[in-house]
Structure formats: C-alpha cells, structure tokens
Amino acid sequence: MEAKVLDTKGKATSDKVTLSDSIYGIEPNDHAIYLDVKQYLANQRQGTHKSKERADITGSTRKIKKQKGTGTARAGSIKSPIFRGGGRAFGPRPRNYRFDLNIKLKRVARRSALSLKAKEEGILVLDGLKFDTPKTKEFLSILTALKLDSEKALFIVGNNNDNAYKSAKNIKNVKVVSADSLNTYDVLNAKKIVIAKDAVEVIEKILN
C-alpha cells in the first residue's frame, strides 16, 4: 500500500512510501485489541484506594450494651459497620492492577489498530517533524495545514524528539510519541495518525 508524503504545509511532495500490508492491511483481531487496551488502562491505575475498616476506626472498645434483654440484636462494638461512624465493610484496599501480556499478542493488537486506521483512511505520512526549539505556534500552523486543528491527532516520530514533544505539550487533543513507544490505546484514541517518514521503517522493524 502506497501513501503520499506530505510536507509541513499540507501539500503532497513527489515522494511516496510503501506501508507494509502485514502491518496496515491485516484483518483486525478485536480480542487482541481489547486485551492490549485493557492492560494499558489497568497499568495507569495507581491502586492506592483505601477505606477505613473497623480496625482502622478510632473509638471505644467497650461493649456498648448488655448481651441480653434489650430485644434488639447483639452489639459489641461502636466501630461495627452497621453503626454510623463505624468502619466500612469490604471496602477497597490498595492493590496492583498490572498484568502481563505476551509480546506477540501485543504486536498483533498494534498491527490490528493501525490496519483499522488505514481502512478508515486515517493515516497521513509527514515528510518530517523537526523543531530547533520548542515552538507551539509552529506546531499549530502544521495542524492547520493538515486540517487537524479540530481533530484528535497522534503524531509518531522516528526517534526521541524533545522539541516536538514540548511544542505539542500544551495543545489540546494532540499527542506526540516515538515509534518505539507506540501503543494500541493511543492509536485507537486518535482520529488521525500522522507518521513521520523516518518512523515508518522503525514501526516495521518493531511490529514485523
């Protein structure tokens, strides 16, 4: 599959790149996508939630009423969950939500996500994304030229490009990632994927 290479002004250059059918033209595996997105979101969770149970409540330990003769249920502690101000029963405790996935499955998921975007004609190839210094204004002009100023866009660069990251950092609905840190969630979460020309080869090396 061939794609035209655009310049930063949104115009097609004479250059073209071949996007591998093994990455951008496969039948998407929905279950692999589901598992990879589920893992990504689970790994973002801090898991620091905690409620006070009866052992964590500060209060008297005396028996609050006699055992028999009251006509109501037996009660031995004011910290019981059935009383107002008592501990919570079966409340959340700190836990780790992380889990592992096979690397082959993750590659299938990312190829599937890119194939979905290719079918939707949601992939653009950019000649380059180079900034001598962080310039948000210049990045905004690129978005306008590519008609992405009102779209959620993901820019994929071939190597670490700190100036590009910083230029896009304060722009809503825009994210810049390097090809080696590409994940399924970011691909699916964006309306358009803009791949820098030097990132095409890196993606193929990682996902093939």
SVG drawing of the C-alpha trace seen along z (x, -y; Angstrom):
<svg xmlns="http://www.w3.org/2000/svg" viewBox="-37 -31 55 45">
<polyline fill="none" stroke="black" stroke-width="0.4" points="0.0,0.0 1.5,-3.3 1.0,-6.6 1.8,-10.2 4.3,-12.1 3.0,-15.5 5.2,-18.5 4.5,-20.6 2.3,-22.9 0.0,-20.1 1.0,-19.8 1.9,-16.4 5.5,-16.0 6.9,-13.9 7.9,-11.3 5.9,-8.2 6.3,-5.5 5.2,-1.9 3.2,-0.9 3.6,2.8 0.4,4.8 1.5,7.0 1.0,4.0 -1.5,1.8 -3.6,4.3 -4.4,7.2 -7.8,8.4 -8.0,6.8 -8.1,9.1 -10.7,7.5 -9.9,9.6 -6.1,8.8 -7.0,5.1 -9.3,5.5 -6.6,7.2 -3.9,4.7 -6.2,1.7 -7.3,3.3 -3.7,3.8 -2.8,0.2 -5.6,-1.2 -5.0,1.2 -1.4,0.1 -2.4,-3.5 -4.3,-2.8 -2.4,-3.8 -4.4,-1.3 -4.0,-3.5 -7.7,-3.5 -8.3,-2.6 -11.3,-2.9 -11.3,-2.6 -12.5,0.7 -13.5,1.3 -9.8,2.0 -8.8,-1.5 -11.6,-3.4 -10.7,-5.4 -13.3,-4.7 -14.1,-3.0 -13.7,0.8 -16.2,1.2 -19.3,3.3 -22.0,0.7 -24.9,2.5 -25.7,5.7 -25.8,9.0 -29.3,10.0 -32.6,8.4 -32.7,5.4 -34.9,7.0 -32.5,6.0 -29.5,7.6 -26.4,8.2 -23.8,5.4 -20.3,5.5 -18.5,2.5 -19.4,-1.0 -16.9,-0.6 -19.1,2.0 -20.0,1.3 -23.7,1.3 -23.4,-1.8 -23.0,-5.4 -19.3,-6.3 -18.2,-2.7 -15.8,-1.1 -16.8,-0.2 -17.4,3.5 -15.5,5.0 -14.1,1.6 -11.4,1.1 -7.8,1.9 -4.6,0.9 -3.8,3.3 -1.8,3.6 -3.9,3.8 -0.9,4.6 -0.9,7.8 1.3,9.2 0.6,9.9 2.5,12.0 4.7,9.7 3.4,11.4 -0.2,10.7 0.7,7.0 2.2,6.8 -0.9,8.3 -3.0,5.7 -0.9,2.8 -1.0,4.1 -4.7,4.5 -5.2,0.9 -3.1,-0.5 -5.0,1.6 -8.3,0.2 -7.0,-3.3 -5.7,-2.6 -9.2,-1.3 -10.7,-4.5 -8.1,-6.5 -7.0,-7.9 -3.2,-7.7 -1.1,-10.5 2.7,-10.4 4.6,-13.6 8.0,-14.5 9.4,-15.5 8.7,-17.0 11.8,-18.9 12.0,-21.8 15.2,-23.6 13.5,-24.9 10.1,-24.2 7.5,-26.3 3.9,-25.7 2.9,-28.3 4.8,-26.4 3.1,-23.1 -0.3,-24.8 0.4,-26.0 1.3,-22.4 -2.0,-21.2 -3.9,-23.9 -2.1,-23.0 -3.0,-19.3 -6.6,-20.3 -6.2,-18.7 -6.8,-21.7 -10.2,-20.4 -9.3,-16.6 -7.8,-14.4 -4.4,-13.6 -1.4,-11.3 2.0,-12.2 4.5,-9.3 8.2,-10.3 11.1,-8.0 13.3,-8.9 13.1,-11.0 12.3,-14.5 12.1,-16.6 11.3,-19.8 8.3,-18.3 7.0,-16.9 7.3,-20.2 5.8,-22.1 2.7,-19.9 2.5,-19.6 0.0,-22.4 -2.1,-21.7 -5.4,-20.0 -6.2,-16.7 -2.6,-16.3 -0.1,-13.8 3.5,-13.1 5.1,-9.7 8.2,-7.9 7.7,-4.8 9.2,-2.6 6.7,-3.6 3.6,-3.3 0.6,-1.6 -2.8,-0.4 -4.7,-2.7 -3.2,-5.9 -3.8,-4.7 -7.5,-4.0 -8.0,-7.1 -6.9,-9.4 -9.0,-10.3 -5.9,-10.8 -2.5,-9.2 0.4,-11.3 3.5,-9.2 6.8,-11.0 8.6,-9.5 11.6,-8.3 9.2,-6.5 7.7,-4.2 10.8,-2.0 11.1,-1.9 7.5,-0.8 8.0,2.0 11.1,3.2 9.2,3.3 5.9,4.8 7.1,7.3"/>
</svg>
